[in-house]
């Protein structure tokens, strides 16, 4: 069975990781369903309904619904919303970027990840932000091997986004451990120093999730207590994978390939920012 280290961090067994992979894959499959149909004129409430129905049809429970009072199945964050955007009835339009973040509980285990979509044409600076943020996720994952530290993941993400490209790395929001609880230790920030924070042990499971702003790192939370926006009103991008720490190479439990395949077939979505070469782990 699972064992704890440092009192709080939970190491999973291989059988538990297999169940977590099933949960993560259901999230990926759900996001792929979004990728098939997303278009201008849809609303984020449409996305929320689609995801909630798909998850329940697959005998799982949406993790986010009623979590600490959150009232929706997914977080749908548009343009300058960093994370935790409430689905609403506003029609999406050409040029919007939409992050869909969601979780499921399947057989008692959580999956939790996010993907940012581009609707139609956007300025080059926005397309680059999406590309670099997605790349930074994989830069962080490369460091998720046994013997490294959380700070190595954090440094890799910050190096690629903030130091190399001048973007704002959000400080108030971080990745996290994942398992039977939606949020477990350790926290996984997207900024920091190499060789610091918790040592990574084989079979730790992490949700690694860079949240990167086009300009300033400063954010604020709206009066609803959830919606986080960039303070300067400029766009933000969010990607997230579920990752199992291994000795030589991290095991990614979620799957962007099925999302990307659906995304590329949807003529309403802009996939020109990525190539197979640029995003290979």
N, C-alpha and C positions, 0 to 999 in steps of 0.2 A: 504494500500500500504506500501512498504518498508519505514522504517524511519531511520534517521541517528542519531548516538550518537558521541559525541566528534567531530562533524563536518564532519568526514570522514567515520567512521565505519558504515556499513549499516546492519540493522536488517531486516530480511526477514519475510514475512507473511507465514502462513502455505500453502497457495496456491502457493506461489513462491517457497517454499521448495519442494513441489511436482514436480514442473517443473524442478527444479535443480536436483532432484533425477532421473528424466527421462534422463537428459543430462549426469549425472554421470554414469547411467546404460548403456548408449550407449557406453561410453568409456570402461566400463568393458566388454561389449559384443565384442567390437572390439579387445581388448587385448586377449580375449578368442579365437578369430579367429586366432590371431598370435600363441597362445599356441597350437592350433591344428596342425599347419603345420611347425613350426620352427624346423630347422634341420641344421646340417653342410652342407655347400655348398650353402645355401641361402645367399643372401646379405641383408644388411640393406636397400638398395633401394627397394628390393623385399617387405620388411616389410612396407616401406613407401607407396608403390603403393597399397598393400593390404588394409592398413588402410584407405587411402584416398578414395578408391573405396567403401569400406564398409560403411564409414560415409556418403558419398554422396548418396549411395543407400538407406540410411535410412533418407533422406531428411534433413540432417544436414550439417554443414560447419566445416571443420577442423579449430580449433582455432589458431593453431600455424602458419599456412601458411600465409606468408606475415606480421606476427605480428612483428612490429619493424624491418621489412626487413628479417625476418627468411624465408629461401627459401624452406622449406619442410613441409610435413604434420605432421611428428613426430620427436622427438629427439631420436636417437638410439645410445646409449653410450656403448661401448664395453671395458671391462677390466679396464684399467686405466683412461678411460674417465668418469668423474664424472657425468656430465650432458651436454645437448645441443649438443650432437654429431651429426654431419651431416651424414645422410644416404649416403652410397657409394657403389661401385661395388666390394668391397673386400669380398671374400667368407668367411663366418663364419666357424669356425672349432671346433672340439672336444676340450673341455676345456675352451671355451670362456664363459664369463658371459655377458649378454646383457640386458641393461635396456632400456625399451621402455616407453617413456613419451609422452603423447598426450592429446589433448583437443578437445572438440567439442562445437559448438554453435547450440543448438536446441531450437526453439521457443524463441530466444533471450537470453537464459541463458547458461552459460558455465559449462561444466564438465571438470575436469583436474586431471588425476592421472597417476601413473607410477607403473611398475612391473619389477622386475629383474628375468631373466631366466638363468638357467645353462644348457649349452650344454654338455652332457656327464659327464665323470669323471673329477673332479677337486681336487686339494689338500685339505686336511681336513681344513686347515686354511682359505681357500676361502669359503668352504661350511659353516663353522661356521660364517664367516662374513655375509653371506647372511642371515643365520638364525637369528643372533643377531640383524641385522638391521631391519628385518621384525618384530621381537618381539618388538623392540624399538618403532616402529610405533604405536603398540597397547598400549604400556606403555604411550605414549604421549596422545593417544585418551582417555584413562581412565581419564585423567585430564581435558578433554574438557567439563566441566560441569559449569553451571551458578554459579557465585560467585568465582570461581577460577580465576587465572590470566594466561596470556600467558606464563609468566615465569615458571609456574608449569608444563606446557607441555614441555617447553624447558629443564627444569631440569630433568624430567623423562627420556627423550631421552638421554641426556648426561650421566646421572647416569648409564644407562644400557649399553651404548656403550663405552664411554670413561673411566669412573671411574672403572667399573667392568671388562671391557675386554681390555682396553688399546688401543682402536681404535682412529683414528683421526676424530673429528667432524668438518666438513667444516664450517668455519665462514662466508665466503663471500656470501653464498647462503642460502636462507631461504624459509620457507613456507609463505602462504599469505591468505588473504581473497579472496573470490570468489563470483561471482554473474553475473550481466549483463556485468561486465568487467572481463577479465581474471585475472588481479591482482588488488585486492582491499586491503585497510587497514583491519586489522593490519598485519604487518609482524609477522611471526612465526618462530623464530630461533630454532635451535636444541641444543642450549647450553644456560645456564643462571641460574638465582637464583630463587628459589621459592618465591612466593608472590610479584613478580615484573611485570612490564609492564601492558598492558591494562587488565582491568577486563572483564571477559567473561560474556556476556549477552545471555539469551536464544534466539535462532534463528539466532545467528551469524553463518555464514558458512565459514569454514576454509579448505584450502588445507594443510594438515600436511604432511611433506615429509623429513624424515631423509635422509641425504646424508653422508655416513660414509665410511672413508678410512681405509684400513687394517693397515696402519702404521701412517705416518705423516699426520697432518691435512692440510698441505700446498698444494696449488693448483696454477695453472697458466692458462691463457687463450691463445689459439693459435691465429695466425695472422688473422684467419677468423673472429675474434671478438665474437665467440660463444662457440666453443669447449673448455670445461674446463677439464683439466687433473690433476691427482695427480703429484706433483712435483717429487716424488721419483719413479714414474713409477709402483707403486704397485696398486692392484685392488681397486675399489670403488664400493659401492652398493647404490641403490636408490629405495625406495618404497614410495608411496604416496596414500593417501585416501582423499576423500571429506567428510567432517564431519560437522554435524550441532550440535551446542551446545544446550544441554537440561539440565533440572534441576538435574536429578538424574543419567542419563547415556547418553553419547553422542550417536547421531544417525549417523551411517555411511551410507552415501548416495550411495557410490560405493560398488562393490561386488567382493571380491577376490574369493569367493567360485566357481563361474562359470569359472574363469580363472584357478583355481587349479584343477577343475574337468577335464578340457581339457588338462592341463599340465600333469596330472597323466596318461592319456591315450596315451600320445605321448612318445614313447619309446626312442626318441632322447633327451628328457629332463630329468634332474636329479631332482627328488623331495624328495630324501632321507633325506634332511636336515630338513624337517618339519614333524610334526605330528599334528593331530587334537588337542591333549592335549596342546602342547607347544604354540600354536598360538590362543587359544581361548581368546577372549577379557574378 
